[in-house]
Amino acid sequence: MKIIQYDASAELYLGRDPKVARGLGFKRFETAAAAIRFAVEEATPNSLRGAVLEVGSTRFSGPEIAALYTDPAYPLPRDTERATAEERRVRALEAA
């Protein structure tokens, strides 16, 4: 997995695919952790599919964002019901 600085500022693009996400523009967050939380807990699952998270010069795709949310190193409290659903979704994406 790529290295992430959870406390670094981040830009989040959401859309059904990366091209649409880029076209819709980004939402800026003070921390990557907050952007990840928003992507997983607030955005629609369809938007997460094409999401791109930029932290400095590093980019993370939708499945990578979901994996970061379930990673033990993720620093913010999680919606435990949502986290369990995301863990199942991440495993399914990784198996595909």
N, C-alpha and C positions, 0 to 999 in steps of 0.2 A: 504494500500500500504506500502511496505517496505520503510524504511528511507534511503535516499541516500545523500552522501556528494558530491555535484557536482564538488567541487574543488579538490577532492582526485584523485590520479592516478588510472588508470583503465586498464583492459585487456579485449579486445573484441574478441570473437570467432564468426566467421560467417560460415554458412553452411545450407544446406536444412533441416537438423535436428541436434540436439545437438551432436550426435555421430560423424557425419561428421565434424561439426564445431570444435570439440575437436581435431580430427585427422588432420585437416588442420593447426592447430596452432593458435596463437593469434597475435593481433596487439596491441602494448602498446600505451597508450595515457597519456599525462601529466594530463589531467582532465577527469572526467567521463562525463562532459558536452560535451567535444569535441568528445568523443567516441560515445555518443548518437547521436550527430549531424552527424557524419560519417555514423553510422549504418542506419539512416533514410534518409539522403539526398544523400549519395553516393553509398551505397551498393544496390545490387539488392533486390527486394522484396522477392525473393526466399531465399536469404541468411539471411534476417532478420527473416524468419520463424523459423529457428533453432538456431538463435543467442543466445549467452550467454555473458552477461557483468558481469565481476567480479570487484567489488569495495571493497577492503579489503577482508573480509570473506563473504560478501554478494553477492549473485548471482541474476541476473535478466534475465528473458527469453525474447524472441523476442517481444511478446505482451506487456510485462512490459516495455521494452525499448521504444516501440512506445508510450505507455502511459506517460512515463517520458518526452518524447519530447513535448507532447501536454499539459503537466501540467503547470499551471500558474507560478509555482516556477522555471521552467527551465530558467537558467540565460542568455543563449545566444540568439542572434537574430535568428529567424526562417525564412526559405524560406516559405512565407505565402501561396503560392499555394500548396507546398508540405505539409505544416502543416494541411491545410484543408483536403487534401486527407488522411493524417494519422489519423486525428480525425474520419473520416468516417470509416476507417479500424479498428481503436481501438474499436469503438462502435460495429462493426460487429463481431469482435473477442469476445468481452465481451458478446454479445447476444447468441453466439454459445454454 
